[in-house]
Amino acid sequence: MDMLLDSLAMVADLRVLLGILAGTLLGLIMGALPGLSAAMAIALLIPLTFGMGPIMGMGMLLGAFCGAIAGGAIPALLLNIPGTPSSVCTTLDGFPMVRNGRAGEALGLALASSFIGGVIGALFLILFAPPIARFALAFGPAEFFALGVFGIVIIASVSSGSVLRGVAAGLLGLGLATVGSDPMTGVLRFTAGQPALITGIGLLPALIGLFAVSQVLQDIAERTGLTTPPETMAQPRAAHIPWRLLARGWKVISVSTVIGTVIGAIPGAGGSIASFLSYDQARRMSKTPEKFGTGHPEGVIASESANNATAGGALIPMLTLGVPGEVATAVLMGGLTIQGVRPGPGLFEQQATLFYGILLAFLLANVVMFLTQLLGIRLFIRILQVPFRLLMPMILMFCVIGVYGVNGSLFEVWLMFGFGLLGFFLNRYGFGTAPVILGLILGSLMESNLRRGMLVFNGDWTQFLRQPISLTLLLLAAVFLGAVLWQRHREAPTPDADTDPDALRAPH
């Protein structure tokens, strides 16, 4: 108890609070801009922490971490552009809510869900870090491959239209993931002589192209009459937090935060997988699963609570084992090392006060993130009032800057526009873009771990079925796939339902 009080006194310092506030503001800005990420926000702030103490420096970096993850929901909701890969699922129901004039509710739901997920994730970090870390360490090649297979099954669930079209789009993503050098032999595949493709297709140009550029093309086509008439967006109501909707979705929040925390603790899994799994589970739990994808609040709640809970989960292996769970926590680990603190099992035993101080700073960063977004929510909604002729060029400008600014590659800019055209036609013919991104994310995870597992098991593929965790995941994937197909079969209209009874009675 004394250590906890000492840690609380360290965090309550005014300079620490100001550092957390500054980091959160920068994180929100970086997360909301296409192409920028939590890792980039943290990396920019690390030089500023050289003269700070460990708690102040880590507080600023953790504020940027929380702010960037939450900030990715702002363009995802308002413009159908995921600010971060983990915000892809937020677009599925968030943007339709905005189209229906519920932008204020959508922003409020995302804000509150992010806060609740982040706080619960922080509490999980404080209470259950050691056992979750031990579970995460149990993941090897077989378990990661099974997790990828389980994620592929999600494609059939998140596809609001035809299951076959959704699966086809997911397989396209898996195929695109094979571009680049072979993960085991280094042989180049499908690079067409482009050096930029040696490391594979970057997630950033694919993500921005499939969502941002394709949405711009769709809006232009609607307004010029090339496709359907332009959809009239209802006037947004006042921005607020719909507490009643949140209260109804308490089960979704509970399940999504647990999924987000556990998946976040598994090194290499990431927030994208957590948000898709949570979205899929929320749809299964719902009494009205057919509403998902049309602007259902529970879809926003599931995605945002899960991807913010992954932040707490990702810190578990970093702090307790010295193993970063993702790129952002790897950069965080570097910042902690610069402060003279070595993450790992000895951190809790030798510097317990500092350990709890970091945890409390992370908890406080979520509170600051909530208050900051709450003050700015009315400003965010004004993006919808920008005239179309100004908004579209601005979006494209930020897209180009975001993609070019990461690697300085013009090829990736053209690749982004290519994915934009692909996304436009995928949406037009009902395939969707979310399955492509999910396939692209899971493709490299599945291939590398399948090949690695076959080497470890000396070519015996049955070992994938003998590992308890991988067998459980594969069985769950089979059960979930069967459930999805059965549910879609029941929802499909029967021939009798499509027949007009009056037409049958009409004289020939």
For each residue, the residues with C-beta under 8 A, 3 or more apart:
1: 4 5
2: 5 6
3: 6 7 352 353 356
4: 1 7 8 356
5: 1 2 8 9
6: 2 3 9 10 353
7: 3 4 10 11 353 354 355 356 357 359 360
8: 4 5 11 12 360
9: 5 6 12 13
10: 6 7 13 16 55 353 357
11: 7 8 16 55 59 357 360 361 364
12: 8 9 16 17
13: 9 10 16 17 55 56
14: 17 18
15: 18 19 56
16: 10 11 12 13 19 20 55 56 59 361
17: 12 13 14 20 21 59 364 368
18: 14 15 21 22
19: 15 16 22 23 52 56 57 59 60 63
20: 16 17 23 24 59 60 62 63 361 364 365 368
21: 17 18 24 25 63 368 372
22: 18 19 25 26 60 63
23: 19 20 26 27 41 45 59 60 61 62 63 64 65 67 365
24: 20 21 27 28 63 64 66 67 365 368 369 372
25: 21 22 28 29 67 372
26: 22 23 29 30 41 44 45 64 67
27: 23 24 30 31 38 41 63 64 65 66 67 68 69 70 71 369
28: 24 25 31 32 67 68 70 71 74 369 372 373 376
29: 25 26 32 33 71
30: 26 27 33 36 37 38 40 41 44 64 67 68 71
31: 27 28 36 37 38 41 67 68 69 70 71 72 74 83 84
32: 28 29 71 72 74 75 83
33: 29 30 36 75 83 398 402
34: 75 81 83 208 212 395 398 399 402
35: 204 208 398 399 401 402 403 405 406
36: 30 31 33 40 41 68 83 402
37: 30 31 40 41 68 84 327 328
38: 27 30 31 41 42 64 65 68 69 84 328
39: 42 43 327 328 330 331
40: 30 36 37 43 44
41: 23 26 27 30 31 36 37 38 44 45 64 65 67 68
42: 38 39 45 46 61 64 65 328 331 332 335
43: 39 40 46 331
44: 26 30 40 41 47
45: 23 26 41 42 48 49 60 61 64 335
46: 42 43 49 50 61 331 334 335 338
47: 44 50
48: 45 52 60
49: 45 46 52 56 57 58 60 61 335 338 339
50: 46 47 338
51:
52: 19 48 49 56 57 60 339
53: 56 57 339
54: 57 58 336 339 340 341 354 357 358
55: 10 11 13 16 58 59 354 357 358 361
56: 13 15 16 19 49 52 53 59 60
57: 19 49 52 53 54 60 61 335 339
58: 49 54 55 61 62 332 335 336 339 358 361
59: 11 16 17 19 20 23 55 56 62 63 361 364 365
60: 19 20 22 23 45 48 49 52 56 57 63 64
61: 23 42 45 46 49 57 58 64 65 332 335
62: 20 23 58 59 65 66 332 358 361 362 365
63: 19 20 21 22 23 24 27 59 60 66 67 365 368 369
64: 23 24 26 27 30 38 41 42 45 60 61 67 68
65: 23 27 38 41 42 61 62 68 69 311 328 332 365
66: 24 27 62 63 69 70 118 308 311 362 365 366 368 369
67: 23 24 25 26 27 28 30 31 41 63 64 70 71 365 369 372
68: 27 28 30 31 36 37 38 41 64 65 71 72 84 328
69: 27 31 38 65 66 72 84 86 114 271 307 308 310 311
70: 27 28 31 66 67 73 110 111 114 115 118 304 308 369 373
71: 27 28 29 30 31 32 67 68 74 83 84
72: 31 32 68 69 75 76 82 83 84 86 87 90 307
73: 70 76 77 83 87 90 94 110 111 114 304
74: 28 31 32 71 77 78 83 107 110 380
75: 32 33 34 72 78 79 81 82 83
76: 72 73 79 80 81 82 83 87 88 90 91 94 95
77: 73 74 90 91 94 95 97 98 103 106 107 110 300
78: 74 75 95 98 103 107 380 381 383 384
79: 75 76 95 212 215 383 395
80: 76 91 95 211 212 215
81: 34 75 76 91 208 211 212 215 395
82: 72 75 76 85 86 87 88 90 91 207 211
83: 31 32 33 34 36 71 72 73 74 75 76 87
84: 31 37 38 68 69 71 72 87 271 307
85: 82 88 203 207 270 271 272 437 441
86: 69 72 82 89 270 271 272 274 275 307 310
87: 72 73 76 82 83 84 90 91 275 303 307
88: 76 82 85 91 92 207 211 272 275 276 434 437 438
89: 86 92 158 275 276 278 279 299 302 303 307 434
90: 72 73 76 77 82 87 93 94 110 275 300 303 304 307
91: 76 77 80 81 82 87 88 94 95 211 434
92: 88 89 95 96 158 160 279 292 293 299 303 434
93: 90 96 97 292 293 294 295 296 297 298 299 300 303
94: 73 76 77 90 91 97 98 106 110 299 300 303
95: 76 77 78 79 80 91 92 98 99
96: 92 93 99 100 293 294 295
97: 77 93 94 100 102 103 105 106 295 297 300
98: 77 78 94 95 101 102 103 106 233 236 384
99: 95 96 231 233 234 295
100: 96 97 234 295
101: 98 233 234 235 236 237
102: 97 98 105 106 234 236 237 295
103: 77 78 97 98 106 107 236 237 239 381 384
104: 107 108 236 237 238 239 240 377 381
105: 97 102 108 109 237 240 242 245 297
106: 77 94 97 98 102 103 109 110 297 300
107: 74 77 78 103 104 110 111 239 377 380 381
108: 104 105 111 112 239 240 241 242 377
109: 105 106 112 113 241 242 245 246 297 300 301 304
110: 70 73 74 77 90 94 106 107 113 114 300 304
111: 70 73 107 108 114 115 241 370 373 374 377
112: 108 109 115 116 241 243 246 370
113: 109 110 116 117 246 253 300 301 303 304 305 308
114: 69 70 73 110 111 117 118 304 305 308 369 370 373
115: 70 111 112 118 119 308 366 367 369 370
116: 112 113 119 120 246 253 257 305
117: 113 114 120 121 253 256 257 260 304 305 306 307 308 309
118: 66 70 114 115 121 122 308 309 311 312 366 369
119: 115 116 122 123 363 366 367
120: 116 117 123 124 253 257 261 305 309 312
121: 117 118 124 125 257 260 261 264 308 309 310 311 312 313
122: 118 119 125 126 312 359 362 363 366
123: 119 120 126 127 312 363
124: 120 121 127 128 129 132 257 258 261 309 312 313 316
125: 121 122 128 129 261 312 313 315 316 319 359 362
126: 122 123 129 356 359 363
127: 123 124
128: 124 125 131 132
129: 124 125 126 132 133 316 319 320
130: 133 134 320
131: 128 134 135
132: 124 128 129 135 136 261 262 265 313 316
133: 129 130 136 137 265 316 317 320 321
134: 130 131 137 138
135: 131 132 138 262 265
136: 132 133 139 265 266 267 316 317 325
137: 133 134 317 321 323
138: 134 135 143 469
139: 136 143 144 147 266 267 469
140: 143 144 453 456 467
141: 144 145 449 450 452 453 456
142: 145 146 449 453 457 463 464 467 469 470
143: 138 139 140 146 147 467 469 470 473
144: 139 140 141 147 148 268 445 446 449
145: 141 142 148 149 445 446 449 450 453 464 470
146: 142 143 149 150 464 467 469 470 471 472 473 474 477
147: 139 143 144 150 151 266 269 273 445 473
148: 144 145 151 152 442 445 446 449
149: 145 146 152 153 446 473 474 477
150: 146 147 153 154 277 473 474 476 477 480
151: 147 148 154 273 276 277 438 441 442
152: 148 149 155 170 174 438 439 442 446 477
153: 149 150 156 157 477 480 481 484
154: 150 151 157 158 276 277 279 280 438
155: 152 158 159 166 167 169 170 435 438 439
156: 153 159 163 166 167 481 484 485
157: 153 154 280 283 284 480 484
158: 89 92 154 155 166 276 279 280 283 293 432 434 435 438
159: 155 156 162 163 165 166 167 169 432 435
160: 92 292 293 294 432
161: 165 166 430 432
162: 159 165 166 430
163: 156 159 166 167 484 485 488
164: 167 168
165: 159 161 162 168 169 429 430 431 432
166: 155 156 158 159 161 162 163 169 170 431 432 435
167: 155 156 159 163 164 170 171 435
168: 164 165 171 172 431
169: 155 159 165 166 172 173 426 431 432 433 435 436 439
170: 152 155 166 167 173 174 435 436 438 439
171: 167 168 174 175 439
172: 168 169 175 176 436 439
173: 169 170 176 177 435 436 437 438 439 440 441 442 443
174: 152 170 171 177 178 439 440 442 443 446
175: 171 172 178 439 443
176: 172 173 179 201 206 436 439 440 443
177: 173 174 200 201 439 440 441 442 443 444 447
178: 174 175 189 190 443 447
179: 176 189 190 191 197 200 201
180: 188 189 190 191 197 198 199 200 201
181: 186 187 188 189 198 199 200
182: 185 186 187 188 189
183: 444 447 448 451
184: 448 451 452 455
185: 182
186: 181 182
187: 181 182
188: 180 181 182 191 198
189: 178 179 180 181 182
190: 178 179 180 197
191: 179 180 188 194 195 197 198
192: 197
193:
194: 191 197 198 411
195: 191 198
196: 199 407 409 411 412 415
197: 179 180 190 191 192 194 200 201
198: 180 181 188 191 194 195
199: 180 181 196 202
200: 177 179 180 181 197 444
201: 176 177 179 180 197 205 206 415 440
202: 199 205 206 406 407 412 415
203: 85 206 207 437 440 441
204: 35 207 208 402 403 406 412
205: 201 202 208 209 403 412 413 415 416 419
206: 176 201 202 203 209 210 415 416 419 436 437 440
207: 82 85 88 203 204 210 211 437
208: 34 35 81 204 205 211 212 213 399 402 403 416 419
209: 205 206 212 213 214 415 416 417 418 419 420 422 423
210: 206 207 213 214 419 420 422 423 426 433 436 437
211: 80 81 82 88 91 207 208 214 215 423 433
212: 34 79 80 81 208 209 215 216 395 396 399 420
213: 208 209 210 216 217 396 399 416 417 419 420 421 423 424
214: 209 210 211 217 218 419 420 421 422 423 424 426 427 433
215: 79 80 81 211 212 218 219
216: 212 213 219 220 392 395 396 420
217: 213 214 220 221 420 421 423 424
218: 214 215 221 222 227 424 427 428
219: 215 216 222 223 230 388 392
220: 216 217 223 224 226 392
221: 217 218 224 226 227 424
222: 218 219 225 226 227 228 229 230 231
223: 219 220 230 388
224: 220 221
225: 222 229
226: 220 221 222
227: 218 221 222 428
228: 222 231
229: 222 225
230: 219 222 223
231: 99 222 228
232:
233: 98 99 101 384
234: 99 100 101 102
235: 101
236: 98 101 102 103 104 239 381 384
237: 101 102 103 104 105
238: 104 378
239: 103 104 107 108 236 377 378 380 381
240: 104 105 108
241: 108 109 111 112 246 374
242: 105 108 109 245 246 297
243: 112 246 247
244: 247 248
245: 105 109 242 248 249 297 301
246: 109 112 113 116 241 242 243 249 250 253 301
247: 243 244 250
248: 244 245
249: 245 246 252 253 297 298 301
250: 246 247 253 254
251: 254 255 285
252: 249 255 256 278 282 285 298 301 302 305
253: 113 116 117 120 246 249 250 256 257 301 305
254: 250 251 257 258
255: 251 252 258 259 278 281 282 285
256: 117 252 253 259 260 278 281 282 301 302 303 305 306 309
257: 116 117 120 121 124 253 254 260 261 305 306 309
258: 124 254 255 261 262 309
259: 255 256 262 263 274 277 278 281 306 309
260: 117 121 256 257 263 264 271 274 275 278 305 306 307 308 309 310 313
261: 120 121 124 125 132 257 258 264 265 309 310 312 313 316
262: 132 135 258 259 265 266 313
263: 259 260 266 269 270 271 273 274 277 306 310 313
264: 121 260 261 269 270 271 274 309 310 311 312 313 314 316 325 326
265: 132 133 135 136 261 262 313 314 316 317 325
266: 136 139 147 262 263 269 325
267: 136 139 317 323 324 325 326
268: 144 325 326 445
269: 147 263 264 266 273 274 325
270: 85 86 263 264 273 274 310 326 441
271: 69 84 85 86 260 263 264 274 275 306 307 310 311 326
272: 85 86 88 275 276 307 437 438 441
273: 147 151 263 269 270 276 277 441 442
274: 86 259 260 263 264 269 270 271 277 278 306 307 309 310 313
275: 86 87 88 89 90 260 271 272 278 279 302 303 306 307
276: 88 89 151 154 158 272 273 279 280 438
277: 150 151 154 259 263 273 274 280 281 306
278: 89 252 255 256 259 260 274 275 281 282 302 303 305 306
279: 89 92 154 158 275 276 282 283 292 299 302 303 306
280: 154 157 158 276 277 283 284 480
281: 255 256 259 277 278 284 285 302
282: 252 255 256 278 279 285 286 292 298 299 301 302
283: 157 158 279 280 286 289 292 299
284: 157 280 281 289 480 483
285: 251 252 255 281 282
286: 282 283 289 291 292 296 298
287:
288: 291 296
289: 283 284 286 292 487
290: 294 491
291: 286 288 294 295 296
292: 92 93 160 279 282 283 286 289 296 298 299
293: 92 93 96 158 160 296 299
294: 93 96 160 290 291
295: 93 96 97 99 100 102 291
296: 93 286 288 291 292 293 299 300
297: 93 97 105 106 109 242 245 249 300 301
298: 93 249 252 282 286 292 301 302
299: 89 92 93 94 279 282 283 292 293 296 302 303
300: 77 90 93 94 97 106 109 110 113 296 297 303 304
301: 109 113 245 246 249 252 253 256 282 297 298 304 305
302: 89 252 256 275 278 279 281 282 298 299 305 306
303: 87 89 90 92 93 94 113 256 275 278 279 299 300 306 307
304: 70 73 90 109 110 113 114 117 300 301 307 308
305: 113 114 116 117 120 252 253 256 257 260 278 301 302 308 309
306: 117 256 257 259 260 263 271 274 275 277 278 279 302 303 309 310
307: 69 72 84 86 87 89 90 117 260 271 272 274 275 303 304 310
308: 66 69 70 113 114 115 117 118 121 260 304 305 311 366
309: 117 118 120 121 124 256 257 258 259 260 261 264 274 305 306 312 313
310: 69 86 121 260 261 263 264 270 271 274 306 307 313 314
311: 65 66 69 118 121 264 271 308 314 315 362
312: 118 120 121 122 123 124 125 261 264 309 315 316 362
313: 121 124 125 132 260 261 262 263 264 265 274 309 310 316 325
314: 264 265 310 311 317 318 324 325 326 328 329
315: 125 311 312 318 319 325 329 332 362
316: 124 125 129 132 133 136 261 264 265 312 313 319 320 325
317: 133 136 137 265 267 314 320 321 323 324 325
318: 314 315 321 322 323 324 325 329 332 333 343
319: 125 129 315 316 343 347 348 355 358
320: 129 130 133 316 317 343 344 345 347 348
321: 133 137 317 318 343 344 345
322: 318 333 342 343 344 345
323: 137 267 317 318
324: 267 314 317 318 327 329 330 332 333
325: 136 264 265 266 267 268 269 313 314 315 316 317 318 329
326: 264 267 268 270 271 314 329 330
327: 37 39 324 330 331
328: 37 38 39 42 65 68 314 331 332
329: 314 315 318 324 325 326 332 333
330: 39 324 326 327 333 334
331: 39 42 43 46 327 328 334 335
332: 42 58 61 62 65 315 318 324 328 329 335 336
333: 318 322 324 329 330 336 337 343
334: 46 330 331 337 338
335: 42 45 46 49 57 58 61 331 332 338 339
336: 54 58 332 333 339 341 343
337: 333 334 340 341 342 343
338: 46 49 50 334 335
339: 49 52 53 54 57 58 335 336
340: 54 337
341: 54 336 337 347 351 354
342: 322 337 346 347
343: 318 319 320 321 322 333 336 337 347
344: 320 321 322 347
345: 320 321 322 348 349
346: 342 349 350
347: 319 320 341 342 343 344 350 351 354 355
348: 319 320 345 351 352 355
349: 345 346 352
350: 346 347
351: 341 347 348 354 355
352: 3 348 349 355 356
353: 3 6 7 10 356 357
354: 7 54 55 341 347 351 357 358
355: 7 319 347 348 351 352 358 359
356: 3 4 7 126 352 353 359 360
357: 7 10 11 54 55 353 354 360 361
358: 54 55 58 62 319 354 355 361 362
359: 7 122 125 126 355 356 362 363
360: 7 8 11 356 357 363 364
361: 11 16 20 55 58 59 62 357 358 364 365
362: 62 66 122 125 311 312 315 358 359 365 366
363: 119 122 123 126 359 360 366 367
364: 11 17 20 59 360 361 367 368
365: 20 23 24 59 62 63 65 66 67 361 362 368 369
366: 66 115 118 119 122 308 362 363 369 370
367: 115 119 363 364 370 371
368: 17 20 21 24 63 66 364 365 371 372
369: 24 27 28 63 66 67 70 114 115 118 365 366 372 373
370: 111 112 114 115 366 367 373 374
371: 367 368 374 375
372: 21 24 25 28 67 368 369 375 376
373: 28 70 111 114 369 370 376 377
374: 111 241 370 371 377
375: 371 372
376: 28 372 373 379 380
377: 104 107 108 111 239 373 374 380 381
378: 238 239 381 382
379: 376 382
380: 74 78 107 239 376 377 383
381: 78 103 104 107 236 239 377 378 384
382: 378 379 385 386
383: 78 79 380 386 391
384: 78 98 103 233 236 381
385: 382
386: 382 383 390 391 394
387: 390 391
388: 219 223 391 392
389: 392 393
390: 386 387 393 394
391: 383 386 387 388 394 395
392: 216 219 220 388 389 395 396
393: 389 390 396 397
394: 386 390 391 397 398
395: 34 79 81 212 216 391 392 398 399
396: 212 213 216 392 393 399 400
397: 393 394 400 401
398: 33 34 35 394 395 401 402
399: 34 35 208 212 213 395 396 402 403 416
400: 396 397 403 404 413 416
401: 35 397 398 404 405
402: 33 34 35 36 204 208 398 399 405 406
403: 35 204 205 208 399 400 406 412 413 416
404: 400 401 407 408 409 410 412 413
405: 35 401 402 408
406: 35 202 204 402 403 412
407: 196 202 404 412
408: 404 405
409: 196 404 412 413
410: 404 413 414
411: 194 196 414 415
412: 196 202 204 205 403 404 406 407 409 415 416
413: 205 400 403 404 409 410 416 417
414: 410 411 417 418
415: 196 201 202 205 206 209 411 412 418 419
416: 205 206 208 209 213 399 400 403 412 413 419 420
417: 209 213 413 414 420 421
418: 209 414 415 421 422
419: 205 206 208 209 210 213 214 415 416 422 423
420: 209 210 212 213 214 216 217 416 417 423 424
421: 213 214 217 417 418 424 425
422: 209 210 214 418 419 425 426 436
423: 209 210 211 213 214 217 419 420 426 427 433 436
424: 213 214 217 218 221 420 421 427 428
425: 421 422 428 429
426: 169 210 214 422 423 429 431 432 433 436
427: 214 218 423 424 430 431 432 433
428: 218 227 424 425
429: 165 425 426
430: 161 162 165 427
431: 165 166 168 169 426 427 435
432: 158 159 160 161 165 166 169 426 427 435 436
433: 169 210 211 214 423 426 427 436 437
434: 88 89 91 92 158 437 438
435: 155 158 159 166 167 169 170 173 431 432 438 439
436: 169 170 172 173 176 206 210 422 423 426 432 433 439 440
437: 85 88 173 203 206 207 210 272 433 434 440 441
438: 88 151 152 154 155 158 170 173 272 276 434 435 441 442
439: 152 155 169 170 171 172 173 174 175 176 177 435 436 442 443
440: 173 174 176 177 201 203 206 436 437 443
441: 85 151 173 177 203 270 272 273 437 438 444 445
442: 148 151 152 173 174 177 273 438 439 445 446
443: 173 174 175 176 177 178 439 440 446 447
444: 177 183 200 441 447 448
445: 144 145 147 148 268 441 442 448 449
446: 144 145 148 149 152 174 442 443 449 450
447: 177 178 183 443 444 450 451
448: 183 184 444 445 451 452
449: 141 142 144 145 148 445 446 452 453
450: 141 145 446 447 453 454
451: 183 184 447 448 454 455
452: 141 184 448 449 455 456
453: 140 141 142 145 449 450 456 457 463 464
454: 450 451 457 459 461
455: 184 451 452 458
456: 140 141 452 453 463
457: 142 453 454 460 461 463 464
458: 455
459: 454
460: 457 463
461: 454 457 464
462: 465 466
463: 142 453 456 457 460 466 467
464: 142 145 146 453 457 461 467 470 474
465: 462 470 471 474
466: 462 463 471
467: 140 142 143 146 463 464 470 471
468: 471 472
469: 138 139 142 143 146 472 473
470: 142 143 145 146 464 465 467 473 474
471: 146 465 466 467 468 474 475
472: 146 468 469 475 476
473: 143 146 147 149 150 469 470 476 477
474: 146 149 150 464 465 470 471 477 478
475: 471 472 478 479
476: 150 472 473 479 480
477: 146 149 150 152 153 473 474 480 481
478: 474 475 481 482
479: 475 476 482 483
480: 150 153 157 280 284 476 477 483 484
481: 153 156 477 478 484 485
482: 478 479 485 486
483: 284 479 480 486 487
484: 153 156 157 163 480 481 487 488
485: 156 163 481 482 488 489
486: 482 483 489 490
487: 289 483 484 490 491
488: 163 484 485 491 492
489: 485 486 492
490: 486 487
491: 290 487 488
492: 488 489
493: 497 498
494: 497 498
495: 498 499
496: 499
497: 493 494
498: 493 494 495
499: 495 496 503 504
500: 503 504
501: 504 505
502: 505 506
503: 499 500 506
504: 499 500 501
505: 501 502
506: 502 503
507:
508:
